[in-house]
Amino acid sequence: MTTTIGIFLLTDQDQLQSLPNIKSKLISKFDPEPLGNWSLDHILFRSVEQDETNPPRFQHILRLGHRPQEAFVAVNQPRDKKDASNTKDLVITIPSNQLGSFTTLLRDRFVSLWTPRVSLRVTGGLAYKTGEFVVRIGELRQTGGQQPLRGVVCSIETKTTSTLEHSMPHQDHGVDEAEKTVLSEAWRSIGEDGAKENFTAYATEESIEAGFDEARLWCRILQLRV
């Protein structure tokens, strides 16, 4: 069994109020089963040392509401462009309840290595199941201050009977074009044009690595204003 996920992000100013419309279309067209509230936190750091020969690296701290026991820490690894499509970024997990203390440690003790960038949080997040899809939607807000609205995000997840068991363990899994089309069409039926899109696929049986692959996908698409 393979899980494929597509994430669709709207950031244009005239689309920032589109969540109620997306929710309305989802309910009216698919009559989905509500799965409850959904949340996400994403904290971004950029490496301090950088120049023409050493491009900046980014460290992500990510918590997904549908994976409540763990938080993910991902570091973008510098690599040759020819390897960028199939080399995975480093990801580890920490207990979810240690996310705050880990973030504080980076900010206070590693300030010479990492500088804080954007912190984002999903508010008003909801999850639904409809047929073969699990859909998660929410508003993406910058934390702190007046919590300005930065985007509207939707993830659509589906499972198929194909397998990725022959994939190399340290390479990104390719996403079947047919599956991309299915997820994109599902988005077009409820969403708006102009969304930033990204996809990943993983073998469902790889329970630990599955979380890592999904975390990489979220970090790629949430790396905003770097």
CORLINJO-V707570 format. One line per field, one symbol per residue. burial: b if it has 16 or more other ideal C-beta (glycine too) atoms within 10 Angstrom, else e. A space follows every 10 residues. Layout:
BEGIN
burial=???
END
This chain:
BEGIN
burial=ebbbbbbbbb beeebbebbe ebbeebeeeb ebeeeeebbb bbbbbbbeee eeeeeebbbb bbbbbbbeeb bbbbbbeeee eeeeeeebbe bebeebeebe eebeebeeee eeebeebbbb bbeebbbbeb eebbbbbbbb bbeeeeeebb bbbbbbbbeb eeebeebeee ebbebeeebe ebbbebbeeb bbeebbebbb bbbeebeeeb bbbbbbbbbb bbbbee
END
